[in-house]
Amino acid sequence: MADFANRLLEKSRKKNSVLVVGLDPDISKFPGSLLPARPEGEQVQEAIIRFNRMVIDNIAGYAVAVKPQLAFYEVFGSRGIKALEDTVSYARDSGLLVIADAKRNDVGFVSEAYAEAFLGKGPLSADAVTVNPFLGSDGMVPFIEKAAEESRGVFFLVKTSNPSSGEIQDLATDSGRPVYERVAGLINKNLSAYEPGSEGYYFAGAVVGATYPREARLLREMLPQCILLVPGFGAQNADASRLSVYFDREGSGAVVNSSRNIIYSYLSGDRDKEKADEEEASRCIERAAEEARNRLNAIRFG
Amino acid sequence: MADFANRLLEKSRKKNSVLVVGLDPDISKFPGSLLPARPEGEQVQEAIIRFNRMVIDNIAGYAVAVKPQLAFYEVFGSRGIKALEDTVSYARDSGLLVIADAKRNDVGFVSEAYAEAFLGKGPLSADAVTVNPFLGSDGMVPFIEKAAEESRGVFFLVKTSNPSSGEIQDLATDSGRPVYERVAGLINKNLSAYEPGSEGYYFAGAVVGATYPREARLLREMLPQCILLVPGFGAQNADASRLSVYFDREGSGAVVNSSRNIIYSYLSGDRDKEKADEEEASRCIERAAEEARNRLNAIRFG
């Protein structure tokens, strides 16, 4: 299997897209015809599978990857995880990469188990996983090693998109640099034993929220060989016109996630979810994905 | 349901113990008679359930809680999570509290889903969950709110037990204080709207590794109303004689986790796991739990 960065960038060129679609299933928002009669057990599992397959069918032409958010599956326990297993395999069969947005982290021997879970050979294995760096190198390295071994990817949280991310990540350290820069330094240090892929990018990248373009400009420079995974585009009120700083000079090197603005696009305006059927939802989702892709292309090539 | 801190402290008094036993199932270490013929699917699920039930039966008299480590279940996908669901319910039926060692974290609306998963009414709901604070207050507060609502607990990572935890957590900030102190400050700030339970402790506590007693002494003072969850006792080479600083003056206010030294105690010395049967393993596990409890009692009352 080719290097993860190469696979992602090649897919991006082929589809002329940097769009990642977040798969955050929320059954209270499903079209009426998909709503389970009783929101539990096998009915929920089947509803999530049907919803995600509908989304995947309609975004596959416009997105490079899907990003299932683990929390929305774990909330239903083993049934939710079973639905996720189906989603991972259906997305891959549909020509999409899968980024497991798990934000996992732990001490070394536990991180090894998480890396095996998300980048190994088990039923939840994705193309890449997001990882929290708070525990330092020995919580990060097992993901890097497993990704290298299995030709998968990893994205470390550096500057997250939420309003209070600065409470820890922006703290000025005694070197004068904020915590998020120190995290970027740790990523570079832990990748120094590896070679970037033939396209110039490492298999390990960084999560930098769309809501922080000022920090992104600096991080783009500090991490010239890391693909940026950019959440917060759309729903989290990022200023789209400032997103160009996340890309390299060729308009590449970053992928941008949108979740609710696409997968629940049929709920916007005065539409009523009770009346939304799958056909109408499909049309809305496809149109929203196409629009998001085009908007991002205008930004990076603009 | 009574406040989480009260429940934990009452159980601790009743059992005369501050021991938490980590449930990190590793099928390669299971006694021969529990090893699945094929390490996949339903066989793995059943082997984990049987192993954990055996451990729970033998430690229930000596421990206040079990701490399943999510990674070791996720690695088997929905089958592993199904085994975890059984373990959570079996442990509770055996009079043990369950601390889900998940180290979850995300932006606000996703943290809400994680809080619902681990502290709500679903199949993975535990008595408490561990949470990574790297995203700041809006990733932390949903866990606090859900714990308050459901009389559950949450433990925020403050200073983790692993060797490289200092790379981020010890960074000196411009106020002269390290990041872990700033995290402790965030915990206090986000708890200020709540009252501690009648025993003087909040339902939200802090993870402070047994390997860092110097930092623990300070954190014990900074977080006088937070129960400390202390991993790294035993396997991670903590100096047991220095653990007294984690407790309050009554020898309370902290619980200490041991995982492999107890649940795989039958593998120590020249014992051969192939030959270890469940009966022998049971005896070893019970003895190791009793010894760990007594050792911790000697430290906190010593």
Contacts between the chains, C-beta under 8 A, distances in Angstrom:
chain1	res1	chain2	res2	distance
A	24	B	110	7.6
A	69	B	106	7.6
A	69	B	110	5.8
A	69	B	113	7.7
A	71	B	104	7.3
A	71	B	106	6.3
A	71	B	110	4.9
A	71	B	111	7.6
A	71	B	113	3.7
A	71	B	114	4.4
A	71	B	117	6.4
A	72	B	110	7.8
A	72	B	113	5.4
A	74	B	81	7.9
A	74	B	113	7.7
A	74	B	114	6.9
A	74	B	117	4.3
A	74	B	118	7.9
A	74	B	124	6.5
A	75	B	113	5.2
A	75	B	114	7.8
A	75	B	116	5.2
A	75	B	117	4.2
A	75	B	120	7.4
A	75	B	122	5.7
A	76	B	122	6.4
A	76	B	123	7.5
A	77	B	81	6.0
A	77	B	82	7.8
A	77	B	85	5.6
A	77	B	117	7.8
A	77	B	122	5.6
A	77	B	123	3.3
A	77	B	124	4.8
A	78	B	78	4.6
A	78	B	79	7.6
A	78	B	81	4.1
A	78	B	82	4.0
A	78	B	84	7.9
A	78	B	85	6.0
A	78	B	123	6.8
A	79	B	78	7.6
A	79	B	123	7.7
A	81	B	74	7.9
A	81	B	77	6.0
A	81	B	78	4.1
A	81	B	81	4.8
A	82	B	77	7.8
A	82	B	78	4.0
A	84	B	78	7.9
A	85	B	77	5.6
A	85	B	78	6.0
A	103	B	104	7.3
A	103	B	105	5.5
A	103	B	106	5.7
A	103	B	132	7.6
A	104	B	71	7.3
A	104	B	103	7.4
A	105	B	103	5.5
A	105	B	105	7.8
A	105	B	132	5.8
A	106	B	69	7.6
A	106	B	71	6.3
A	106	B	103	5.7
A	107	B	160	6.5
A	107	B	161	6.3
A	107	B	162	4.0
A	107	B	231	7.9
A	107	B	236	7.8
A	108	B	162	6.1
A	110	B	24	7.6
A	110	B	69	5.8
A	110	B	71	4.9
A	110	B	72	7.8
A	111	B	71	7.6
A	113	B	69	7.7
A	113	B	71	3.7
A	113	B	72	5.4
A	113	B	74	7.7
A	113	B	75	5.2
A	114	B	71	4.4
A	114	B	74	6.9
A	114	B	75	7.8
A	116	B	75	5.2
A	117	B	71	6.4
A	117	B	74	4.3
A	117	B	75	4.2
A	117	B	77	7.8
A	118	B	74	7.9
A	120	B	75	7.4
A	122	B	75	5.7
A	122	B	76	6.4
A	122	B	77	5.6
A	123	B	76	7.5
A	123	B	77	3.3
A	123	B	78	6.8
A	123	B	79	7.6
A	124	B	74	6.5
A	124	B	77	4.8
A	132	B	103	7.6
A	132	B	105	5.9
A	132	B	132	5.3
A	132	B	134	5.4
A	133	B	134	7.4
A	133	B	168	6.5
A	134	B	132	5.4
A	134	B	133	7.4
A	134	B	134	4.3
A	134	B	157	6.5
A	134	B	160	7.7
A	134	B	168	5.6
A	134	B	169	7.0
A	135	B	157	7.7
A	135	B	160	5.2
A	135	B	162	5.8
A	135	B	164	7.1
A	135	B	165	5.8
A	135	B	168	7.5
A	135	B	169	8.0
A	136	B	162	7.1
A	136	B	164	3.5
A	136	B	165	5.6
A	136	B	166	6.8
A	136	B	167	3.4
A	136	B	168	5.5
A	136	B	169	7.4
A	137	B	164	4.5
A	137	B	167	5.9
A	138	B	162	5.2
A	138	B	163	5.9
A	138	B	164	4.3
A	139	B	160	8.0
A	139	B	162	6.5
A	139	B	164	7.3
A	157	B	134	6.5
A	157	B	135	7.8
A	160	B	107	6.5
A	160	B	134	7.7
A	160	B	135	5.3
A	160	B	139	8.0
A	161	B	107	6.3
A	162	B	107	4.0
A	162	B	108	6.2
A	162	B	135	5.8
A	162	B	136	7.1
A	162	B	138	5.2
A	162	B	139	6.5
A	163	B	138	5.9
A	164	B	135	7.1
A	164	B	136	3.5
A	164	B	137	4.5
A	164	B	138	4.4
A	164	B	139	7.3
A	165	B	135	5.8
A	165	B	136	5.6
A	166	B	136	6.8
A	167	B	136	3.4
A	167	B	137	5.9
A	167	B	182	7.8
A	167	B	186	6.1
A	168	B	133	6.5
A	168	B	134	5.6
A	168	B	135	7.5
A	168	B	136	5.5
A	168	B	179	6.7
A	168	B	182	6.8
A	168	B	183	6.8
A	168	B	186	7.6
A	169	B	134	7.0
A	169	B	135	8.0
A	169	B	136	7.4
A	171	B	171	7.6
A	171	B	173	4.6
A	171	B	174	7.6
A	171	B	179	6.3
A	171	B	182	6.1
A	172	B	173	6.2
A	172	B	174	4.2
A	173	B	171	4.6
A	173	B	172	6.2
A	173	B	173	5.9
A	173	B	174	7.3
A	174	B	171	7.6
A	174	B	172	4.2
A	174	B	173	7.3
A	174	B	174	6.9
A	179	B	168	6.7
A	179	B	171	6.3
A	179	B	179	6.6
A	182	B	167	7.8
A	182	B	168	6.8
A	182	B	171	6.1
A	183	B	168	6.8
A	186	B	167	6.1
A	186	B	168	7.6
A	231	B	107	7.9
A	236	B	107	7.8
